[in-house]
Amino acid sequence: MDEGQWCLIESDPGVFTDLIRNFGVTGVQIEELYSLDDEACSHLKPIHGLIFLFKWRAGDEPMGQPAKDTDQIYFAQQVITNACATQAIINLLFNVNHEDVKLGQILSDFKSFTKDFTPADRGLVLGNSEQIRTVHNSYGRTQLYEVLQPPPTKDDDIYHFVAYVPIKGKVYELDGMRESPLEVGVITDGQEWMDVVRPVINQRIAKFSQGEIHFNLLAMVKDRKMKLQEQLEILGDAADPTEIAHLHEELNAEHEKDARQKLENKRRRHNYIPFIVELLRVLAKEELLVPLVKESIEKRRVEEIAKKQIKTEMKME
């Protein structure tokens, strides 16, 4: 990858949590949401914000009004290709006001340096931040060689990240592709911010055809291990043993999940290319490579014929 370029990274809670921690952030983690129902989200509270990955479509109407009180919102526009994941994370993090959330040195310095910049200039500085780019790119897939991709066409699938966050009684959509934040709702008395954002995201999801999965929803929540440890300390030794045992089970499960995600991230970041090259060399030496390639080509040809036949039969019906 050329110096200054940003790579695509996988929309995965383990990747995003590790990415945030490598920026130096503490007090939060990323969890995937499969439902926005209160019952499904209650155990994750407090939820500081949401990151929504969706299939971008040209001409999509904004689901909100341009924010008027932008002086109280940190917002950076996206001016660099492939940076939208980190862009959404930073836009969200810089608007979280919670005592548990610590940005760390890298992001604190960046926020302080860019606080008086325009959204476009913030995006430009972000795109040229070597520290942030290096952490981001460490989660990219290793490639044997670089493939020069043509600019995307209108027929290509383009995916994009946006953030949703509550700020001083309102809920905002932070989309780096737009000129400013969008106000999507007001949090009234007795409401939680998730009650406001839920119909907005459900409306976005409803736009996709039935059977198509072109979206992914991640929540930025309080560090689960920190939360469970605090609950154990509050209960103390005099609490119900069953309740304490249940919390310890949850805490152990979080430690196991954390270890599993770290292992998966190591596998993602490991360079398997030398192994693959050596495997191909040995197969070629043993005169096994060409037959395997021919077998694979023939298998693919048969599959394509079968697919075409199924499509033809469906049209005839």
N, C-alpha and C positions, 0 to 999 in steps of 0.2 A: 504494500500500500504506500502510495506517495505521501511524503511529509505534508501534513496539514489536512489530509482527508479524514473523514469520519466513516466508520463502518456501521453496517446494520447490526443491531443486537436483538436477541430473542426476547419477546414479551413474556417473561416468566417471573413469577414472584421470587424465586430463589436467586435469579440473576439480578433483579432490581434491588433486592435486599442487600446482596453482596456488593453491588455497585455503590449503593448509598453508604455502606460501612467503609468501603475503600476511599470514599470521599472524606471520611472522618466523622460522618454524622452518627449520633447516638440517640437512643430513645425511641426509635421507630423501626418498623419493618413493613414489608409489603405482603399482602395476602390476596389471593385470587377470590373474586366473588362470583358465585354461580346463580345467585338470586339477590335481589334488592329488598326482599321482604324483611321486615323488622326482626322477625324470628331468626332469620338466617344471619343477620348482621349483629344482633345484640351482644353476642359473646366477644365480638371484636372491638367494641366501643372502649375508648373514644376513637372514632374514625376521623382523622385529620383532613382527609381529602381523597379524591378518586382520580385514577388515571384510566382513560378510556381509549382503547385502540379500535379503530374502525376503518372500513374500506372507504377511502376518500372519493368523493364524486364531485366533479366540477359543477359549479352552479348551485350547490346545496345552500338553501336559505338558512341564515343564522337563526338559532333558536334562543333569541334573547335580544336585548337592546344594548348598544354601545354604552359602557359604563361612564358615568359623569364624574364620579369621585375617584379618578385614577391616581390621585396623589397618595392614596392610602393603600394602593395595590402595587406590588412588585410584578412587573410584566416585561418579558424579553421576547422580541420577535425572532422567528427562525430565519436565519439568512444563510445557513450552511446545510447542505444536503446530508441526510442520514442522521442528523443530530436531534431529531424530534423526541426520542425517548428521554435523553438527558435533559433536553429543553423542558419537557413537561415535568420531570422530577424537580428541577430547579425552580421553575415557576411555582410549583406547589409548595415545596419546602420553604421558600423565602416568604411565603404568606402564612405559614403556620406559627401561631403565637401560643406556645405551650411550654410550661416550665420544664417538662421532661425532654424536650427536643433541643439538642445541641448540634449546631451546624459543623463544628470543627474548623480547623485553621484554613483549609483550602477554600471552602465555600464562604466562610465569614469574611475572608479577605476579598473575595470576588464580589460579594454583596456590598461591602463597604465601598469598594472602588467604583462600582457602577451605580450606586444609589441615585445619583443626580443625572444619569445618562438617559437619553431617549430609549424607548423600547428597541428601535432598530440598532442603535449603538451598543446596547447591552447584548443583543444577539451577535453582533460583529465581534465584540470582545470575547464572548463565550466561544464562538467558533475558532478564535485564535488563542484560546487558553491551552497551553501545552499540557499543564497539569491535569485539567479536566478531560481533555481529549485523550490523553494517555490512559487514564483509568477507563474511560468509555471504550476505547479501542481494544483494551485487554480482553474484552468479552466477545470479540469478533471471531468468526471462524477462520482458521488458518487455511490459506489457499496455496496450491502448488505454483500457480502463476496468476498474474492479474489479467482479468478479462475486461476489455474496454466495453462498457455497456452504452448503447445509444440512449439518447434522452427518451424518457417514457412517452408513450403515445396515449391517445384517449382510450385505447382498448386495453392497456395494461392495468393490472390491479395495483393500486397505490394505497398503502396503509399509513395511517397517521395517528399520533397520540395527542390528546388534549387532557387538560386537568380541570377538575371541579373542586372548588374550595370555598368554605364559608369565611367571610370577612365582615366583621362589625354589622351583623344582622342581615346580611345579604349573601346570596350564593352567586358565584361568578364562574364563567367558563373561560379558561385561559388557553387559547389556541394560538400558537406561535405563527400560524399562517395568516392571522388577521392583524389588523393595525392596532387593535386595542382589546382589552377584556370585554366580555359580554356579561351583562347582568341578567341572570336567568330566573331570579325570584327573590322575594323578601321573606325572611323568617319571622313569622308572627308569634305572638305570645302563645306559649304552650306547644309550639312546633319545634321539632328538631330539624337541623339542616338537611338531613337525609330525606325527610318528608318532602322537601322542596325540590331536591335534585332527582328524586326517583321518577316522577313522570317525564322529566326532560330526557333522561337516558332511555326510559322505556319507549318513548316516542322515536328516538334515534334507532333503537333496535328494531322497532316495528317496520322501519323502512326497508329492511332486508327481506328478500323473498323467503318464503317458508322453506326450510331445509338447508338454507345457506348459513354458514357460520362465518361471518365477516367482522367479528368484533371480539374483544377481550376486555374484561373489567377488573382492575386491580385497585385495592384500597390501601392507603397509607395509614397504619394503625400504630398504637402504642406498642413498644417492644413487649411481646407476649411474656417472655421470661421475666422481665422487670415487673410487669403487672402481677403475675402469679406470685413472685417472691414478695412483693409488697402485701398482697392479700394474706400470705402465710404469716408475715410479721405482725399484721394487724390482729389476726385471730389469736396468735400466741398459743402456748401449750395447753391452755384451759379450754380450748374450743372442742367442738365435736370431732372425735377421732375419724369418723367417716368422712367428714368434710375436709379435714386436713389430708387424709389419704387420697381423696379425689383430686385435690389441688396438686399434690406431689405427682400423681399420675399424669396430670396435664403438663406439669413442668418437665417431667422426664420425656414426655412425648415431644415437647418443643425442642429439647436438647437433641433428641434423635432426629427430628426433622431438620434442625440446623446442620447437624453433621452430614446428613444425607444430601442436603442442598450444596454444601461445600464440596462434597465428593463429585456431585454432578457438574458443578462449575469447573472443577479441576479437569474433568473429562472434556468439557466444552473447550477449555482453553489449551488443552494439551495438543502438541504438534504431532499428529499421526503420520505426516507425510513421509518421513524417512522409513517408517515401517511399511507403508503402502508401496513405496518405490522398491524396497528390498523384496517384498513379496512378489511384485510383478517381475522383477529380475530373476528370481528363483523359478517362478512358473515358466518364464520364457526359456530359461536354461534347460528345464526338464521337458520342454516342448509341450507344455500343457496350456500355455496362454492362448494361442490361436484357436484351439478347439473350444475353449471356454468362451472366447469372444464370439465365435460363430454360433455357439449354442444360445448365448444371450440374445444375439441379433434375431435368431429364428424364433425364440420364445416371444420377443417383443413383437415380431411380425404377426405371429398367431394371435396374440392378444389384441392387436389393432384390428385384425380382420373380425374377431369376435365382437369387438365394440361396435364396429360399423354395421355388423349384421343385426345386433340388438337394436341400434338406432333405426335401422330400416324397418324392422318388425314393429317397433313402437309407432312409427309414422303410418304404417299400413293399418294399424288398429284405429 
